[in-house]
């Protein structure tokens, strides 16, 4: 059970934060301001272990620091999802683009996200045009209905369909309804 004040802040997390040494708090805030989430969480966890701070608490403490700093965090920029930008990236590839494909990926920082790929022939290959994370997807969709899809899948479908139509190639997304990084890939 959490002990939240009238401002919604968990007093247990606040107590954990203030119990960390000042130098550690300064370093954590530096990581947060640089949008270095994993380094900040790792430092809280390592420095706070003696206080009983587990990984989950470390994540919550760092989240609260992100909330504290808000717009001051130098966020990593989103990959562009507008048609003009994606088309410029696709046209700049060596070889002919033969398909646009969306595939699931995931990691410990972003959870599930979608990579939007251009598939080329001669030379055969693929190039990631955009990694579409949850927050970036929500910003790109700008409140549009996701149709029940994960925001990353909805944004990838919208951007990928538009780009494929512009290029006159097929769009392939084997598993838009469910994150699956082993879904079948596009084949000509």
Backbone as a chain_set.jsonl record, in Angstrom:
{"seq": "XXXXXXXXXXXXXXXXXXXXXXXXXXXXXXXXXXXXXXXXXXXXXXXXXXXXXXXXXXXXXXXXXXXXXXXXXXXXXXXXXXXXXXXXXXXXXXXXXXXXXXXXXXXXXXXXXXXXXXXXXXXXXXXXXXXXXXXXXXXXXXXXXXXXXXXXXXXXXXXXXXXXXXXXXXXXXXXXXXXXXXXXXXXX", "coords": {"N": [[0.849, -1.188, 0.0], [0.496, 2.204, -0.784], [1.568, 5.401, 0.448], [0.182, 8.066, -0.243], [0.288, 11.569, -0.615], [-1.772, 14.573, -0.542], [-1.015, 15.765, -2.886], [-0.589, 13.662, -4.549], [1.85, 12.417, -4.563], [3.851, 9.67, -3.758], [4.737, 9.124, -0.578], [6.522, 7.28, 0.469], [8.265, 6.787, -1.668], [9.265, 9.349, -1.942], [10.607, 9.572, 0.488], [12.547, 7.57, 0.14], [13.953, 8.782, -1.932], [14.982, 11.177, -0.741], [16.62, 10.032, 1.129], [18.781, 9.094, -0.272], [22.236, 9.761, -0.938], [23.368, 13.155, -1.456], [25.124, 13.626, -3.647], [24.616, 11.39, -5.247], [21.918, 11.814, -5.821], [22.155, 14.152, -7.354], [23.582, 13.168, -9.562], [21.733, 11.295, -10.572], [19.622, 13.039, -11.271], [20.947, 14.408, -13.285], [21.217, 12.375, -15.204], [18.491, 11.942, -15.728], [17.717, 14.445, -16.782], [19.116, 14.315, -19.149], [17.705, 12.399, -20.425], [18.391, 9.723, -19.946], [17.314, 7.147, -19.081], [17.749, 4.353, -18.295], [20.323, 4.396, -17.13], [19.846, 6.111, -14.975], [17.912, 4.641, -13.485], [19.416, 2.35, -12.878], [21.438, 3.461, -11.262], [19.946, 4.463, -9.057], [18.946, 2.057, -8.096], [21.318, 0.595, -7.483], [22.609, 2.331, -5.617], [20.633, 2.532, -3.731], [20.082, 0.062, -2.697], [20.909, -0.711, -0.125], [19.06, 0.587, 1.414], [16.865, -0.855, 0.925], [15.703, -0.472, -1.529], [14.246, -1.728, -4.297], [14.206, -2.939, -7.724], [11.741, -2.186, -8.87], [10.955, -0.051, -7.196], [13.065, 1.684, -7.744], [12.559, 2.283, -10.42], [10.14, 3.669, -10.116], [10.943, 5.87, -8.566], [12.68, 7.174, -10.368], [10.857, 7.698, -12.408], [9.255, 9.579, -11.074], [11.107, 11.642, -10.889], [11.361, 12.313, -13.57], [8.777, 13.3, -13.959], [8.919, 15.452, -12.191], [10.819, 17.145, -13.484], [9.672, 17.487, -15.99], [9.118, 19.273, -18.936], [11.736, 20.079, -19.055], [13.418, 17.974, -19.461], [15.699, 16.733, -21.749], [14.553, 15.281, -24.161], [14.973, 12.37, -26.187], [14.689, 12.756, -29.611], [11.687, 12.0, -31.463], [11.401, 9.61, -34.118], [10.652, 10.744, -37.391], [7.325, 10.531, -38.681], [5.844, 11.485, -40.716], [4.623, 11.578, -44.088], [6.229, 12.878, -46.076], [8.824, 12.947, -44.911], [9.341, 10.206, -44.435], [9.203, 9.262, -47.069], [11.364, 10.632, -48.209], [13.49, 9.426, -46.83], [13.173, 6.773, -47.722], [13.539, 7.056, -50.497], [16.197, 7.7, -50.544], [17.596, 5.376, -50.248], [19.912, 2.773, -51.209], [19.267, 0.749, -53.996], [16.085, -0.635, -55.054], [13.02, 0.075, -53.518], [10.886, -2.415, -52.494], [8.896, -3.132, -50.794], [7.082, -2.048, -47.877], [7.39, -2.631, -44.511], [6.106, -3.456, -41.293], [7.315, -4.351, -38.176], [7.301, -5.974, -35.004], [9.139, -5.16, -32.058], [11.021, -5.167, -29.02], [12.138, -3.957, -25.823], [13.801, -3.453, -22.643], [13.594, -0.803, -21.961], [11.632, 0.51, -23.552], [9.498, -1.247, -23.712], [7.107, -2.877, -25.754], [7.445, -2.004, -29.19], [7.228, -0.708, -32.571], [9.01, -1.279, -35.532], [9.399, 0.421, -38.532], [10.027, -0.597, -41.688], [11.886, -0.36, -44.747], [11.979, -2.467, -47.438], [14.356, -3.651, -49.641], [15.544, -4.457, -52.991], [18.311, -5.616, -54.91], [20.675, -3.784, -54.032], [19.673, -6.549, -52.014], [17.952, -6.09, -49.016], [17.174, -4.44, -45.897], [15.993, -1.476, -44.33], [15.629, 0.356, -41.447], [13.246, 2.744, -41.154], [11.873, 4.116, -39.198], [11.591, 3.905, -35.692], [8.946, 3.177, -33.711], [7.813, 4.19, -30.842], [5.697, 3.918, -27.901], [4.98, 6.531, -26.744], [5.775, 8.272, -28.829], [4.116, 7.329, -30.821], [1.58, 7.988, -29.8], [1.792, 10.77, -29.876], [2.07, 11.163, -32.652], [-0.366, 10.166, -33.568], [-2.104, 11.949, -32.451], [-4.47, 11.977, -30.829], [-6.198, 10.493, -32.408], [-8.367, 7.724, -33.018], [-7.313, 4.482, -32.121], [-8.435, 2.159, -32.884], [-8.48, 0.002, -31.188], [-5.969, -1.041, -31.321], [-2.544, -1.364, -30.206], [-0.929, 1.701, -29.587], [1.515, 2.051, -31.019], [1.288, 0.183, -33.083], [-0.968, 1.152, -34.414], [-0.053, 3.678, -35.297], [2.096, 2.87, -36.894], [0.765, 1.383, -38.848], [-0.816, 3.367, -40.037], [1.186, 5.22, -40.996], [2.814, 3.487, -42.49], [1.062, 2.401, -44.418], [0.377, 4.714, -45.846], [2.913, 5.466, -46.849], [3.629, 3.187, -48.363], [1.578, 3.264, -50.282], [2.226, 5.679, -51.53], [4.693, 5.011, -52.652], [3.951, 2.953, -54.277], [4.092, 0.244, -53.567], [3.693, -2.922, -51.769], [2.306, -2.978, -48.416], [3.182, -4.516, -45.41], [2.197, -6.022, -42.43], [2.373, -8.314, -40.24], [1.303, -8.877, -37.718], [-0.567, -6.877, -36.462], [-2.429, -6.713, -34.405], [-1.463, -7.957, -32.108], [1.44, -7.825, -30.156], [4.231, -9.388, -31.501], [7.232, -10.588, -31.995], [8.093, -12.583, -33.592], [6.538, -12.946, -35.756], [5.486, -13.847, -39.1], [7.586, -12.73, -41.747], [7.681, -10.359, -44.498], [7.514, -11.585, -47.787], [8.451, -11.656, -51.197]], "CA": [[0.0, 0.0, 0.0], [1.282, 3.424, -0.868], [1.183, 6.503, 1.313], [0.17, 9.224, -1.132], [-0.173, 12.829, -0.066], [-2.818, 15.257, -1.307], [-0.469, 16.095, -4.205], [-0.473, 12.436, -5.318], [3.205, 11.877, -4.48], [4.033, 8.559, -2.828], [5.68, 9.58, 0.452], [7.579, 6.271, 0.6], [9.248, 7.053, -2.723], [9.892, 10.619, -1.592], [11.546, 9.275, 1.575], [13.679, 6.859, -0.472], [14.717, 9.76, -2.7], [15.74, 12.077, 0.135], [17.613, 9.252, 1.881], [19.961, 8.882, -1.108], [23.226, 10.839, -0.766], [23.179, 14.312, -2.342], [25.874, 13.437, -4.892], [23.886, 10.392, -6.045], [20.707, 12.483, -6.323], [22.576, 15.066, -8.418], [23.924, 12.365, -10.741], [20.471, 10.755, -11.098], [18.928, 14.134, -11.95], [21.676, 14.653, -14.528], [20.807, 11.34, -16.157], [17.096, 12.192, -16.109], [17.675, 15.622, -17.658], [19.655, 13.896, -20.445], [16.831, 11.314, -20.879], [19.173, 8.491, -19.844], [16.458, 6.408, -18.161], [18.325, 3.125, -17.738], [21.427, 4.748, -16.24], [19.252, 6.662, -13.757], [17.308, 3.537, -12.724], [20.518, 1.509, -12.386], [22.1, 4.161, -10.167], [19.051, 4.445, -7.887], [18.884, 0.683, -7.598], [22.593, 0.227, -6.867], [22.878, 3.159, -4.441], [19.545, 2.408, -2.766], [19.897, -1.318, -2.228], [21.082, -0.781, 1.323], [17.81, 1.109, 1.985], [15.773, -1.737, 0.545], [15.106, -0.058, -2.801], [14.297, -2.75, -5.334], [14.15, -2.434, -9.091], [10.444, -1.52, -9.082], [11.006, 1.24, -6.514], [14.01, 2.523, -8.486], [11.843, 2.769, -11.603], [9.145, 4.653, -9.667], [11.677, 7.079, -8.163], [13.144, 7.85, -11.584], [9.647, 8.231, -13.056], [8.873, 10.803, -10.361], [12.072, 12.689, -11.265], [10.947, 12.751, -14.912], [7.593, 14.139, -13.752], [9.405, 16.682, -11.545], [11.496, 18.009, -14.452], [8.746, 17.753, -17.095], [9.642, 19.703, -20.237], [13.175, 20.372, -18.986], [14.146, 16.786, -19.889], [16.11, 16.799, -23.165], [14.083, 14.003, -24.681], [15.46, 11.871, -27.458], [13.639, 13.104, -30.574], [10.942, 10.937, -32.135], [11.633, 9.451, -35.54], [9.523, 11.349, -38.102], [6.354, 9.598, -39.259], [5.093, 12.136, -41.786], [4.863, 10.974, -45.394], [7.359, 13.506, -46.771], [10.087, 12.509, -44.297], [9.53, 8.773, -44.707], [9.478, 9.112, -48.499], [12.736, 11.093, -48.445], [14.378, 8.372, -46.339], [13.054, 5.608, -48.609], [14.142, 7.381, -51.795], [17.641, 7.797, -50.379], [18.199, 4.057, -50.051], [20.434, 2.097, -52.399], [18.354, -0.306, -54.424], [14.678, -0.3, -55.272], [12.135, -0.322, -52.42], [9.879, -3.34, -53.01], [7.815, -3.265, -49.81], [7.205, -1.4, -46.576], [6.987, -3.637, -43.529], [6.108, -3.11, -39.875], [7.598, -5.521, -37.339], [7.375, -5.72, -33.567], [10.39, -5.338, -31.325], [10.817, -4.781, -27.634], [13.3, -3.923, -24.943], [13.463, -3.134, -21.253], [13.348, 0.628, -21.821], [10.424, 0.951, -24.255], [8.5, -2.299, -23.798], [6.881, -3.2, -27.166], [7.386, -0.92, -30.161], [7.186, -1.194, -33.949], [9.965, -0.737, -36.499], [8.873, 0.56, -39.888], [11.159, -0.94, -42.54], [11.837, -0.376, -46.212], [12.611, -3.681, -47.959], [14.922, -3.331, -50.952], [16.22, -5.504, -53.77], [19.471, -5.162, -55.682], [20.992, -4.91, -53.158], [18.61, -7.029, -51.133], [18.178, -5.682, -47.635], [16.12, -3.696, -45.224], [16.452, -0.299, -43.605], [14.627, 0.876, -40.513], [12.928, 4.149, -41.403], [11.399, 4.713, -37.945], [11.223, 3.084, -34.535], [7.74, 3.852, -33.238], [7.581, 3.886, -29.439], [4.355, 4.257, -27.42], [4.784, 7.978, -26.634], [5.875, 8.853, -30.167], [2.907, 6.935, -31.537], [0.475, 8.81, -29.317], [1.968, 12.127, -30.411], [1.803, 11.124, -34.092], [-1.794, 9.931, -33.779], [-2.758, 13.187, -32.03], [-5.823, 11.726, -30.338], [-6.993, 9.663, -33.321], [-8.751, 6.405, -32.505], [-6.383, 3.412, -32.506], [-9.194, 0.983, -33.295], [-8.167, -1.092, -30.276], [-4.579, -1.456, -31.499], [-1.465, -0.714, -29.477], [-0.658, 2.939, -30.325], [2.626, 1.884, -31.969], [0.768, -0.55, -34.239], [-1.869, 2.051, -35.141], [0.758, 4.691, -35.978], [2.866, 2.19, -37.949], [-0.168, 1.036, -39.918], [-1.175, 4.602, -40.747], [2.343, 5.749, -41.726], [3.278, 2.484, -43.445], [0.088, 2.325, -45.518], [0.528, 5.929, -46.652], [4.193, 5.409, -47.564], [3.546, 2.135, -49.388], [0.737, 3.794, -51.358], [3.008, 6.708, -52.227], [5.761, 4.353, -53.413], [3.372, 1.943, -55.157], [4.568, -1.077, -53.147], [2.836, -3.461, -50.715], [2.578, -2.771, -46.993], [3.004, -5.778, -44.701], [2.278, -6.011, -40.967], [1.834, -9.646, -39.971], [0.639, -9.018, -36.429], [-0.883, -5.564, -35.908], [-3.298, -6.821, -33.236], [-0.765, -8.523, -30.96], [2.894, -7.784, -30.269], [4.819, -10.691, -31.809], [8.479, -10.342, -32.721], [8.406, -13.748, -34.426], [5.503, -13.039, -36.798], [6.073, -14.058, -40.426], [8.089, -11.552, -42.44], [7.248, -10.171, -45.878], [8.231, -12.303, -48.847], [7.887, -11.258, -52.498]], "C": [[0.885, 1.238, 0.0], [0.72, 4.47, 0.076], [1.257, 7.775, 0.48], [-0.384, 10.436, -0.404], [-1.256, 13.426, -0.943], [-2.342, 15.611, -2.711], [-0.259, 14.868, -5.072], [0.9, 11.79, -5.255], [3.26, 10.792, -3.412], [5.116, 8.957, -1.827], [6.801, 8.56, 0.693], [8.67, 6.488, -0.43], [9.986, 8.354, -2.433], [10.929, 10.411, -0.485], [12.765, 8.521, 1.051], [14.579, 7.854, -1.198], [15.586, 10.616, -1.775], [16.78, 11.338, 0.963], [18.859, 8.942, 1.052], [20.946, 10.031, -0.88], [23.048, 11.931, -1.823], [23.902, 14.143, -3.671], [25.197, 12.453, -5.813], [22.636, 11.03, -6.631], [21.045, 13.433, -7.477], [22.891, 14.299, -9.693], [22.663, 11.786, -11.38], [19.716, 11.843, -11.853], [19.624, 14.491, -13.262], [21.297, 13.647, -15.599], [19.384, 11.587, -16.646], [17.019, 13.368, -17.082], [18.232, 15.326, -19.044], [18.821, 12.774, -21.07], [17.586, 9.987, -20.942], [18.505, 7.601, -18.789], [17.159, 5.225, -17.496], [19.49, 3.422, -16.796], [20.902, 5.299, -14.918], [18.664, 5.556, -12.884], [18.401, 2.662, -12.107], [21.195, 2.159, -11.19], [21.233, 4.187, -8.912], [19.053, 3.062, -7.261], [20.171, 0.303, -6.87], [22.853, 1.014, -5.586], [21.82, 2.976, -3.354], [19.317, 1.018, -2.216], [19.974, -1.432, -0.72], [19.83, -0.267, 2.056], [16.62, 0.215, 1.665], [15.066, -1.323, -0.735], [15.332, -1.168, -3.813], [14.191, -2.109, -6.709], [12.853, -1.663, -9.345], [10.432, -0.142, -8.419], [11.948, 2.202, -7.239], [13.331, 3.103, -9.718], [10.841, 3.857, -11.218], [9.823, 5.964, -9.266], [12.119, 7.856, -9.393], [11.952, 8.433, -12.346], [9.235, 9.548, -12.393], [9.84, 11.95, -10.648], [11.75, 13.211, -12.672], [9.738, 13.674, -14.793], [8.013, 15.478, -13.166], [9.998, 17.653, -12.571], [10.639, 18.328, -15.674], [9.442, 18.106, -18.394], [11.129, 20.036, -20.225], [14.021, 19.173, -19.412], [14.432, 16.902, -21.382], [15.788, 15.457, -23.806], [14.73, 13.657, -26.009], [14.368, 12.141, -28.487], [12.981, 11.864, -31.18], [11.419, 10.832, -33.577], [10.435, 10.051, -36.274], [8.634, 10.275, -38.722], [5.524, 10.245, -40.358], [5.529, 11.561, -43.133], [6.077, 11.57, -46.101], [8.699, 13.019, -46.226], [10.365, 11.047, -44.595], [9.867, 8.538, -46.181], [10.906, 9.543, -48.827], [13.739, 10.04, -47.989], [14.354, 7.16, -47.274], [13.717, 5.869, -49.958], [15.664, 7.453, -51.718], [18.35, 6.464, -50.213], [18.823, 3.531, -51.339], [19.485, 0.953, -52.762], [16.938, 0.201, -54.519], [13.878, -0.795, -54.069], [11.031, -1.185, -53.011], [8.732, -3.569, -52.035], [8.134, -2.396, -48.599], [6.648, -2.403, -45.574], [7.063, -3.072, -42.123], [6.344, -4.394, -39.088], [7.709, -5.086, -35.882], [8.794, -5.928, -33.068], [10.099, -4.926, -29.887], [12.13, -4.75, -26.882], [12.857, -3.486, -23.559], [13.185, -1.654, -21.038], [11.975, 1.003, -22.367], [9.285, -0.046, -24.244], [8.329, -2.631, -25.29], [6.861, -1.93, -27.998], [7.434, -1.535, -31.551], [8.277, -0.499, -34.756], [9.301, -0.716, -37.862], [10.058, 0.431, -40.834], [10.85, -0.72, -44.016], [12.609, -1.61, -46.644], [13.086, -3.366, -49.377], [15.412, -4.592, -51.661], [17.361, -4.838, -54.536], [20.077, -3.865, -55.167], [19.809, -5.255, -52.253], [18.942, -6.614, -49.703], [16.963, -5.012, -47.046], [16.748, -2.54, -44.479], [15.319, 0.166, -42.717], [14.458, 2.37, -40.774], [12.499, 4.864, -40.127], [11.17, 3.622, -36.913], [10.085, 3.846, -33.855], [7.419, 3.374, -31.824], [6.204, 4.411, -29.021], [4.118, 5.77, -27.421], [4.825, 8.67, -27.983], [4.623, 8.541, -30.978], [1.718, 7.789, -31.102], [0.579, 10.237, -29.844], [1.638, 12.166, -31.904], [0.314, 10.956, -34.375], [-2.633, 11.13, -33.351], [-4.227, 12.986, -31.65], [-6.692, 10.884, -31.247], [-7.25, 8.298, -32.688], [-7.778, 5.342, -33.018], [-7.108, 2.168, -32.972], [-8.888, -0.238, -32.431], [-6.735, -1.591, -30.393], [-3.667, -0.751, -30.495], [-1.16, 0.563, -30.255], [0.47, 2.81, -31.35], [2.163, 1.166, -33.23], [-0.137, 0.349, -35.076], [-1.07, 3.097, -35.925], [1.558, 4.064, -37.119], [1.974, 1.837, -39.13], [-0.526, 2.274, -40.728], [-0.012, 5.11, -41.602], [2.804, 4.777, -42.809], [2.364, 2.35, -44.646], [0.229, 3.534, -46.437], [1.816, 5.878, -47.471], [4.154, 4.363, -48.668], [2.701, 2.6, -50.565], [1.481, 4.822, -52.194], [4.069, 6.08, -53.136], [5.237, 3.314, -54.405], [3.877, 0.539, -54.861], [3.632, -1.61, -52.07], [3.288, -3.027, -49.316], [2.271, -4.075, -46.284], [3.187, -5.559, -43.205], [1.585, -7.288, -40.522], [1.014, -9.719, -38.69], [0.278, -7.66, -35.815], [-1.689, -5.628, -34.606], [-2.586, -7.258, -31.962], [0.736, -8.402, -31.143], [3.476, -9.189, -30.438], [6.074, -10.463, -32.638], [8.936, -11.547, -33.537], [7.348, -13.963, -35.502], [6.176, -13.211, -38.157], [6.441, -12.738, -41.099], [7.582, -11.52, -43.864], [8.141, -10.965, -46.823], [7.621, -11.889, -50.169], [7.071, -12.393, -53.117]], "O": [[1.894, 1.299, 0.702], [-0.452, 4.427, 0.452], [2.268, 8.477, 0.493], [-1.377, 10.354, 0.319], [-1.617, 12.853, -1.971], [-3.153, 15.745, -3.628], [0.196, 14.991, -6.209], [1.103, 10.722, -5.833], [2.771, 10.978, -2.298], [6.28, 9.109, -2.197], [7.907, 8.938, 1.079], [9.857, 6.389, -0.119], [11.193, 8.45, -2.654], [12.005, 11.007, -0.521], [13.89, 8.797, 1.467], [15.804, 7.787, -1.099], [16.787, 10.76, -2.004], [17.728, 11.953, 1.452], [19.89, 8.566, 1.612], [20.521, 11.164, -0.652], [22.627, 11.656, -2.947], [23.349, 14.481, -4.718], [25.192, 12.643, -7.029], [22.321, 10.818, -7.802], [20.308, 13.509, -8.46], [22.513, 14.724, -10.785], [22.538, 11.787, -12.605], [19.222, 11.602, -12.954], [18.963, 14.838, -14.24], [21.082, 14.008, -16.756], [19.101, 11.458, -17.837], [16.328, 13.288, -18.098], [17.873, 15.997, -20.012], [19.182, 12.252, -22.124], [17.428, 9.223, -21.894], [19.08, 7.342, -17.732], [17.161, 5.112, -16.271], [19.628, 2.762, -15.765], [21.447, 4.993, -13.858], [18.892, 5.535, -11.675], [18.309, 2.282, -10.94], [21.495, 1.483, -10.206], [21.737, 3.957, -7.813], [19.151, 2.92, -6.043], [20.125, -0.246, -5.77], [23.27, 0.441, -4.58], [22.087, 3.24, -2.181], [18.454, 0.818, -1.361], [19.197, -2.163, -0.105], [19.58, -0.654, 3.198], [15.497, 0.496, 2.084], [13.952, -1.772, -1.002], [16.47, -1.503, -4.144], [14.099, -0.888, -6.834], [12.874, -0.602, -9.969], [9.954, 0.826, -9.01], [11.664, 3.395, -7.338], [13.506, 4.281, -10.029], [10.713, 4.859, -11.923], [9.33, 7.044, -9.591], [11.949, 9.074, -9.449], [12.035, 9.544, -12.871], [8.907, 10.516, -13.079], [9.433, 13.111, -10.649], [11.855, 14.41, -12.931], [9.681, 14.713, -15.452], [7.523, 16.525, -13.591], [9.71, 18.849, -12.531], [10.863, 19.346, -16.33], [10.259, 17.336, -18.899], [11.72, 20.254, -21.283], [15.209, 19.326, -19.696], [13.526, 17.138, -22.181], [16.663, 14.607, -23.967], [14.997, 14.525, -26.839], [13.215, 11.782, -28.25], [13.62, 10.831, -31.381], [11.796, 11.832, -34.189], [9.302, 9.882, -35.823], [9.113, 9.256, -39.218], [4.598, 9.624, -40.879], [6.665, 11.113, -43.29], [6.878, 10.828, -46.67], [9.609, 12.712, -46.997], [11.482, 10.682, -44.962], [10.72, 7.71, -46.5], [11.582, 8.898, -49.629], [14.728, 9.785, -48.677], [15.402, 6.59, -47.58], [14.385, 4.989, -50.5], [16.343, 7.282, -52.731], [19.571, 6.423, -50.056], [18.327, 3.807, -52.432], [18.967, 0.273, -51.876], [16.631, 1.324, -54.117], [14.031, -1.941, -53.645], [10.319, -0.753, -53.917], [7.706, -4.138, -52.408], [9.288, -2.058, -48.334], [5.566, -2.955, -45.77], [7.97, -2.304, -41.798], [5.665, -5.399, -39.301], [8.153, -3.979, -35.576], [9.542, -6.758, -33.584], [9.03, -4.39, -29.594], [13.098, -5.418, -27.246], [11.684, -3.188, -23.333], [12.592, -1.286, -20.024], [11.231, 1.737, -21.716], [8.196, 0.27, -24.722], [9.32, -2.661, -26.02], [6.328, -0.905, -27.572], [7.653, -2.737, -31.698], [8.445, 0.718, -34.672], [8.712, -1.706, -38.296], [10.983, 1.242, -40.796], [9.714, -0.874, -44.467], [13.766, -1.786, -46.261], [12.319, -2.877, -50.206], [15.657, -5.63, -51.045], [17.348, -3.629, -54.767], [19.977, -2.87, -55.884], [19.064, -4.387, -51.799], [20.074, -6.77, -49.244], [15.875, -5.019, -47.621], [17.898, -2.617, -44.047], [14.19, 0.347, -43.172], [15.398, 3.152, -40.635], [12.725, 6.064, -39.976], [10.629, 2.559, -37.216], [10.239, 5.006, -33.473], [6.838, 2.306, -31.628], [5.619, 5.248, -29.708], [3.159, 6.242, -28.032], [4.012, 9.552, -28.259], [4.132, 9.384, -31.728], [0.942, 8.255, -31.937], [-0.427, 10.842, -30.214], [0.993, 13.106, -32.368], [-0.208, 11.544, -35.322], [-3.751, 11.308, -33.835], [-5.105, 13.727, -32.092], [-7.831, 10.584, -30.889], [-6.434, 7.794, -31.917], [-7.458, 5.308, -34.207], [-6.47, 1.212, -33.412], [-9.02, -1.375, -32.884], [-6.328, -2.475, -29.639], [-3.991, 0.328, -29.999], [-1.131, 0.521, -31.485], [0.392, 3.393, -32.431], [2.6, 1.505, -34.33], [-0.082, 0.315, -36.306], [-1.376, 3.37, -37.085], [1.684, 4.658, -38.19], [2.382, 1.976, -40.283], [-0.538, 2.237, -41.958], [-0.188, 5.398, -42.786], [3.145, 5.192, -43.917], [2.837, 2.201, -45.774], [0.204, 3.397, -47.661], [1.811, 6.21, -48.656], [4.597, 4.623, -49.787], [3.06, 2.361, -51.718], [1.377, 4.832, -53.42], [4.311, 6.557, -54.245], [5.978, 2.846, -55.269], [4.071, -0.265, -55.773], [2.852, -0.844, -51.505], [4.462, -2.752, -49.07], [1.225, -4.681, -46.518], [4.186, -4.992, -42.762], [0.358, -7.34, -40.435], [0.112, -10.55, -38.59], [0.779, -7.329, -34.741], [-1.637, -4.701, -33.798], [-3.048, -6.967, -30.859], [1.267, -8.825, -32.17], [3.238, -10.069, -29.611], [5.996, -10.181, -33.834], [10.028, -11.541, -34.105], [7.271, -15.041, -36.092], [7.31, -12.771, -38.348], [5.698, -11.759, -41.026], [7.107, -12.53, -44.384], [9.362, -11.003, -46.669], [6.399, -11.777, -50.272], [6.524, -12.237, -54.209]]}, "num_chains": 1, "name": "protein.A"}
